[in-house]
Amino acid sequence: MITTDVIARDNTGQFIADLKKEDFDVMEDGVKQDLVSFVLTHGGRVYNASAPPVAPQMEGIILPAAKPTSDAAGRIWLIFVDDLHLDFSNTGRIKDLFKKISKELVHEGDLFGIVSSGPSSIAIDMTYDRKRLDEAIEKISGAGLKPSEILDTPLGAEGPAEVRYRAHVAFDTAYGVLKNLESVHNRRKAFVYVSNGYDFNPFSETRKQNDQELNRQMTGGNSADPNSGDTNTSASDTNPFMQQGNEFSFADLASEISELTREANRANATIYTIDPRGLVGGPDLDQKVDMMDYQNYVTTSQNSLRVLAEQTGGFAVGNQNDFVKALKRIDAETSDYYVLGYYSSNPDPTQRRRRVEVKVKRPNVDLHYRTEYTLRPTKAPAAKK
């Protein structure tokens, strides 16, 4: 069953809570679908629930046998601590952010889990026990690379090898968590993604300047001045192996982010990204990084988080210090919503990418929902012996 969360608001931004199943039309690639499941959650309580004719089998995530509240309206929170991309110097600020998340987002009756990508070693299975979240917060510590450490990282065939490796670990961890959410239906699934973001080729200009300076030192100062008219160039300019793979860094990053967002859309999970750096100024005085290079790095990393969020129906919280306001907005979006479910009428498994459009018959209603999902690749049948 394909499910999609829909948030309906009027012209003033208020949630509309009196829509019925027959008020909605769901189109997949332009073809109208028959709604078999309809759930309204308003203010944290479930109303007008219409269950699907065939209950989906719950696999992947092991849900607790008993629930401490009398209703089934609690949300599911997956909190991802990407400590491989969080600055150690901001550890105190990061812990304060997670304390705000605990206070503003995770309420009684909400099911949550928290996992980290690196040495914080946090892996808390789905639980209702809020004390587990407090325990996890105490373990959080930033372990991201400093600019000087990134510049000292050896270049591989695809650029800075350690930078790529850390990003792959983070994406793989997040992908595994999202994959387990596919089998959970009719509950709001929010993925809170806390990270500084990603750049596969950071500080490229500073690295180039450093290479030129090193080359001048090795050649006794005979290398050409970059501001002069001399056509001689440094080794880093002419050696193709120094730049191999870097020119495709943006495309590679976009491709890997797309894989993660496709998995989130398959699971009908909304990603909300949070950059705990807040308003970002310049680099620390002890980090010898070109100012424009540093700003480009910040912009690229923040854009990666923005794409992750917007492609899954969420939004990015970055370049701001008022986290409480943003968390209240996330809380509102995950407290009032409709969940519409249908079985796709398109039997063609080769058409993996499916466009989703939701319409409402009432005028002056603003709808917010995911616009597509992607099927998993089908395995080729085994050859007969």
C-alpha positions in Angstrom: 0.0 0.0 0.0 1.2 3.5 -0.9 0.6 6.1 1.8 1.2 9.8 1.8 0.9 12.4 4.5 -1.2 15.4 3.6 -1.3 18.7 5.5 -4.3 20.9 4.5 -4.3 24.6 5.5 -6.6 27.5 4.8 -5.6 31.0 3.7 -4.6 32.0 7.2 -2.3 28.9 7.6 -4.6 27.1 10.0 -5.0 23.3 9.7 -8.4 22.2 8.2 -9.6 19.3 10.2 -13.1 18.6 8.8 -12.2 17.1 5.4 -13.6 13.7 4.6 -12.3 10.8 2.5 -14.5 11.7 -0.4 -13.1 15.2 -0.5 -9.7 13.9 -1.7 -8.6 12.7 -5.1 -5.2 11.0 -5.4 -3.6 10.8 -8.8 -0.6 8.6 -9.7 1.0 9.6 -13.0 -2.3 11.3 -13.9 -4.5 8.2 -13.1 -7.0 8.5 -10.3 -6.5 5.9 -7.5 -9.0 4.4 -5.2 -8.4 5.4 -1.6 -8.5 2.4 0.7 -7.2 4.0 3.9 -8.0 7.4 5.5 -6.7 8.6 8.8 -7.0 12.1 10.3 -4.7 13.0 13.2 -5.5 16.4 14.8 -3.9 17.7 18.0 -2.3 14.3 18.5 -5.5 12.2 18.4 -6.8 10.0 15.6 -10.2 10.6 14.0 -12.1 9.2 11.1 -9.8 6.2 10.7 -10.6 4.0 7.8 -8.4 0.9 7.8 -7.2 -0.8 4.6 -9.0 -4.0 3.5 -5.8 -6.0 4.0 -3.6 -5.3 7.0 0.0 -4.9 6.1 2.5 -7.3 7.7 4.7 -5.5 10.2 8.3 -6.2 9.5 11.7 -4.5 10.1 10.9 -2.4 13.2 10.0 -4.3 16.3 7.3 -2.4 18.1 6.7 -2.7 21.8 3.9 -5.0 22.8 2.2 -2.5 25.0 1.6 1.2 24.6 1.4 3.5 27.6 -1.5 5.7 26.2 -5.0 4.7 25.3 -4.9 5.9 21.7 -2.8 5.1 18.7 -2.1 8.7 17.6 1.5 8.9 18.7 4.0 9.8 16.1 7.2 8.0 15.2 10.4 10.0 15.5 13.7 8.8 14.1 16.4 11.1 15.4 19.7 10.8 13.5 22.9 12.2 15.1 25.4 12.6 12.3 28.3 13.2 14.7 30.8 12.5 11.9 29.7 15.8 10.6 29.3 17.8 13.8 32.0 20.0 15.2 33.5 18.9 18.5 33.8 22.6 19.5 30.0 22.8 19.2 29.3 19.8 21.5 27.7 21.9 24.2 25.5 23.7 21.7 24.5 20.4 20.1 23.5 19.0 23.5 21.3 22.1 24.1 19.7 21.6 20.8 18.8 18.0 21.6 17.4 19.0 25.0 15.1 21.4 23.1 14.2 18.5 20.7 13.3 16.4 23.7 11.1 19.1 25.2 9.4 20.4 22.0 9.0 17.4 19.8 8.9 14.1 21.6 5.7 13.9 23.7 4.1 11.2 25.8 2.8 8.5 23.5 5.3 9.2 20.8 7.5 6.3 19.6 11.1 7.3 19.0 14.5 5.9 18.2 17.9 7.6 18.0 21.0 6.5 16.2 24.4 8.1 15.5 26.7 7.8 12.6 30.0 7.9 14.5 31.9 7.6 17.8 29.0 8.7 20.0 27.9 5.1 19.5 24.2 5.8 20.0 21.7 3.1 18.9 18.4 3.2 20.8 15.7 1.0 19.4 12.1 2.2 19.1 10.8 3.0 22.6 8.3 5.2 24.5 10.7 5.7 27.4 11.8 9.3 27.3 14.6 8.6 29.8 16.4 6.8 27.1 16.6 10.0 25.1 18.1 11.9 28.1 20.7 9.1 28.3 21.6 9.5 24.6 22.0 13.2 24.9 24.7 12.8 27.5 26.7 10.6 25.0 26.6 13.0 22.1 29.9 14.5 21.0 30.9 16.1 17.7 33.5 14.3 15.8 33.6 16.2 12.5 36.8 17.1 10.7 38.3 20.5 11.2 39.1 22.6 8.0 42.8 22.0 8.7 42.2 18.2 9.0 40.2 18.2 5.7 43.1 20.1 4.0 45.6 17.5 5.3 43.5 14.6 4.1 45.2 12.8 1.2 43.4 13.1 -2.2 42.1 9.9 -3.7 40.7 9.1 -7.1 37.5 11.0 -6.2 38.9 13.8 -4.1 39.5 13.8 -0.3 39.0 10.1 0.6 38.2 10.6 4.3 35.5 13.2 3.4 33.8 10.8 1.1 34.1 7.9 3.5 32.4 9.8 6.3 29.6 10.9 4.1 29.0 7.3 2.9 28.9 6.0 6.5 26.3 8.7 7.3 24.2 8.0 4.3 24.3 4.3 4.8 23.3 4.6 8.4 20.3 6.9 7.6 19.3 4.6 4.6 19.2 1.5 6.8 16.9 3.3 9.4 14.6 4.6 6.7 14.3 1.2 5.1 13.0 -0.3 8.3 10.2 2.3 8.3 8.6 1.1 5.0 6.4 -1.5 6.7 4.9 1.0 9.2 1.6 2.5 8.0 -0.9 5.1 9.1 1.4 6.9 11.5 3.3 10.1 11.0 7.0 9.2 10.5 9.4 12.1 11.0 13.1 11.8 10.5 15.1 14.5 12.4 18.4 14.7 10.7 21.0 16.7 12.7 24.2 17.4 10.7 26.5 20.1 9.4 25.8 18.9 5.8 28.1 17.6 3.1 30.6 18.8 0.5 32.6 16.2 -1.5 35.2 18.7 -2.5 35.7 21.2 0.3 38.2 24.0 0.3 39.4 23.3 -3.3 40.8 26.8 -3.8 42.7 26.8 -0.5 44.1 23.3 -1.3 45.2 24.6 -4.7 46.9 27.6 -3.2 48.7 25.3 -0.7 49.9 23.1 -3.5 51.2 26.1 -5.4 53.1 27.3 -2.3 54.5 23.9 -1.7 55.6 23.7 -5.3 57.4 27.1 -5.0 59.2 25.9 -2.0 60.3 22.7 -3.7 61.4 24.5 -6.8 63.3 27.2 -5.0 60.7 29.9 -5.8 61.0 29.5 -9.6 57.3 28.7 -10.0 55.2 31.3 -11.8 53.4 34.0 -9.9 49.7 33.4 -10.5 49.1 37.1 -11.0 51.9 37.4 -13.6 51.7 36.8 -17.3 54.0 33.8 -17.1 52.4 30.8 -18.8 54.3 28.4 -16.5 52.0 26.6 -14.1 52.4 24.6 -10.9 52.4 20.8 -10.7 48.9 20.8 -9.2 47.6 22.7 -12.2 49.1 20.3 -14.8 49.0 17.0 -13.0 45.7 15.4 -13.9 45.8 13.0 -11.0 45.7 16.0 -8.5 42.2 16.9 -9.8 40.9 13.5 -10.8 37.3 13.0 -9.7 36.8 16.5 -8.1 35.1 17.9 -11.1 32.2 15.5 -10.6 31.9 16.1 -6.8 28.6 18.0 -7.0 27.0 15.4 -9.3 28.2 12.6 -7.0 26.8 14.3 -4.0 23.5 15.0 -5.7 23.3 11.3 -6.7 23.8 10.0 -3.2 21.3 12.4 -1.7 18.8 11.4 -4.3 19.1 7.7 -3.2 18.4 8.7 0.4 15.4 10.9 -0.5 14.0 8.1 -2.7 14.2 5.7 0.3 12.5 8.2 2.5 9.7 8.7 0.0 9.2 4.9 -0.2 8.8 4.8 3.5 6.6 7.9 3.5 9.0 9.5 6.1 9.5 13.2 6.2 13.0 14.4 6.7 13.6 17.6 8.8 17.3 18.6 8.7 18.8 20.8 11.4 22.2 22.4 11.2 23.3 23.1 14.8 25.9 25.6 13.8 23.2 28.3 13.6 24.4 31.6 12.0 27.7 30.8 10.5 30.4 33.4 10.4 34.0 32.8 9.2 36.5 30.1 10.1 38.3 30.1 13.4 41.5 32.1 13.5 43.7 29.0 13.8 42.2 27.6 10.6 44.1 28.9 7.5 41.2 28.8 5.0 40.4 31.4 2.4 37.2 33.3 3.5 35.4 32.8 0.1 36.4 29.1 0.1 34.9 28.7 3.6 31.7 30.5 2.6 31.4 28.2 -0.4 31.9 25.2 1.8 29.1 26.4 4.2 26.8 27.1 1.3 27.3 23.7 -0.3 26.9 21.8 3.0 23.7 23.7 3.9 22.3 23.2 0.4 22.8 19.4 0.8 20.6 19.5 3.9 18.0 21.7 2.2 17.6 19.2 -0.6 17.3 16.3 1.7 14.4 18.0 3.5 12.6 19.6 0.6 12.6 16.4 -1.5 10.8 14.5 1.2 8.2 17.1 2.2 10.1 18.6 5.1 12.1 21.7 5.6 15.7 22.6 6.6 16.6 24.5 9.7 19.9 26.3 9.1 21.6 29.6 9.3 19.5 30.6 12.3 19.8 30.5 16.0 16.1 30.3 17.0 15.8 26.6 17.1 12.7 26.6 19.3 10.6 28.4 16.7 11.6 25.9 14.1 11.0 22.9 16.4 7.5 24.2 17.2 6.8 24.3 13.4 8.0 20.7 13.1 5.8 19.8 16.0 2.7 21.4 14.4 3.3 19.7 11.0 3.6 16.3 12.7 0.5 16.8 15.0 -2.1 17.7 12.4 -2.3 15.7 9.1 -4.2 13.3 7.0 -2.8 9.9 5.9 -4.2 8.7 2.5 -3.5 5.2 1.4 -4.1 3.3 -1.9 -2.9 0.3 -3.9 -1.3 1.5 -7.1 -3.3 0.6 -10.2 -0.1 0.7 -12.4 1.1 -3.0 -12.7 4.3 -2.0 -14.7 7.3 -2.7 -12.4 9.7 -1.1 -14.9 8.1 2.3 -14.3 9.9 2.9 -11.1 9.4 6.6 -10.6 5.8 7.5 -9.9 4.3 11.0 -9.7 1.8 11.6 -7.0 -0.8 14.5 -7.0 -3.4 15.1 -4.3 -6.4 17.3 -5.0 -9.1 18.5 -2.7 -12.6 19.4 -3.8 -13.0 22.3 -1.4 -11.7 25.7 -2.7 -9.0 27.8 -1.1 -7.1 24.9 0.5 -3.3 24.7 0.5 -2.0 21.1 0.4 1.4 20.0 1.5 2.5 16.4 0.6 5.2 14.3 -1.1 5.0 14.5 -4.9 6.6 11.2 -5.9 8.0 7.9 -4.9 10.3 5.3 -6.5 9.9 1.6 -6.6 12.8 -0.6 -5.7 14.7 -2.2 -8.6 13.3 -5.7 -9.3 15.7 -8.6 -9.4 16.2 -10.4 -12.7 14.7 -14.0 -12.6 17.3 -16.7 -12.1 18.3 -18.5 -15.3 16.9 -22.0 -15.6 19.4 -24.9 -15.6 
